Amino acid sequence: MVAAATLCSSLWLGGCASQRIDDYATERPVLDLKTYFNGPLVAHGVFQDRSGQVVRRFVVEMTGSWNGNQGVLDERFTYSDGKTERRVWRLTDLGEGRYEGRADDVVGVAQGVARGNALNWRYTLRLPVDGKVVEVQFDDWMYLVDERVMLNRAEMSKFGIRLGEVTLSFTKTSP
């Protein structure tokens, strides 16, 4: 009985453990933001609410450029309802797989860490919702599949409560 309880509690605790960026250190191909986010890209995505229902679909056309350790990623969103948005990220490569990012609708500074084929990107975003602006936290995980395709899964929360999830597939449109 004690062994069964120990096994159950171990499985439960393991299920609650979050992934760690260092777990991806040996994965290939290696993600280098300065290489991947350089030139034109397109992303297709969905937002799912906390029940898993897809409530928004979108396409993002992007152009990235770098000058030394400073980068710009210009994102243009088109949503399935016809609405459009633009976000311009100003990125800094801090070395050793660490990155910072700033954008007009980001509160403070986004922090990112890359290891192997993965990047974990965390930030607070100001989102317009029903005529108000709401600050929500994003925990982004990006995984480079090959030199052209990267998958992105981001959990969105407020006050530690999961609001939903964003899933994206990025494709470089030129080598």
Sequence and secondary structure as in RCSB ss.txt:
>XXXX:A:sequence
MVAAATLCSSLWLGGCASQRIDDYATERPVLDLKTYFNGPLVAHGVFQDRSGQVVRRFVVEMTGSWNGNQGVLDE
RFTYSDGKTERRVWRLTDLGEGRYEGRADDVVGVAQGVARGNALNWRYTLRLPVDGKVVEVQFDDWMYLVDERVM
LNRAEMSKFGIRLGEVTLSFTKTSP
>XXXX:A:secstr
 HHHHHHHHHHHHHHH    GGGGTT SS   HHHHTSEEEEEEEEEEETTS EEEEEEEEEEEEEETTEEEEEE
EEEETTS EEEEEEEEEEEETTEEEEE TTEEEEEEEEEETTEEEEEEEEEEEETTEEEEEEEEEEEEE SSSEE
EEEEEEEETTEEEEEEEEEEEES  
